[in-house]
Amino acid sequence: MIAAVATLVLIAGIGLWSPPPPALAYTELLSKVDADQVREIKIEGDGAVTGTLRTGTGFSSQLPTALGDTRLEVKLRDKNVAITGVKSGGTAFFSTLQGFLPFLLFFGFLCGPAVGLSARWAAARAGSAVSAGSGARRPRSSRHSGRPPGSLTSPATKA
């Protein structure tokens, strides 16, 4: 059990605890492309850029999409940089959910058995009250109801 938990934490935590790549200003990105320091680049639909320098270091940047600048594309082609277009990741809600999904699964595995035990315990308690037949409990003595145990009629109706 401990090994499974440790493995899950390690797998889930790799993406969540790694530091983000350093951010480059757009002009700095253009300078690095001019100096032939960029190996590959991925451009998302919203202008977000991630890539790898020839040294193996990752980076991120943001294209000024409002300007409609096409200089980067020309420079990337001239320097034979591998360009990949990536579909935008969707909404922030789903990105956040994707980040928390490993932790939700982790706590689900931890809390799931406890919830199951609670449900079985509650069902067992409810079952003991209903096991008398119709679901109603009979009084334990005549002191509580005014009639002897086992009597189905009240004392006032006896002739």
ABEGO torsion letter per residue (X at the ends): XAAAAAAAAAAAAAAAABBBBBBBBAAAAAAAAAAGABABBBBBAAGBBBBBBAAGBBBBBBBBAAAGBAAAAAAAAAAGBBBBBBBBAEBAAAAAAAAAAAAAAAAAAAAAAAAAAAAAAAAAAAAAAAAAGAGBBBBABAAAAGBBBGBABBAAABX
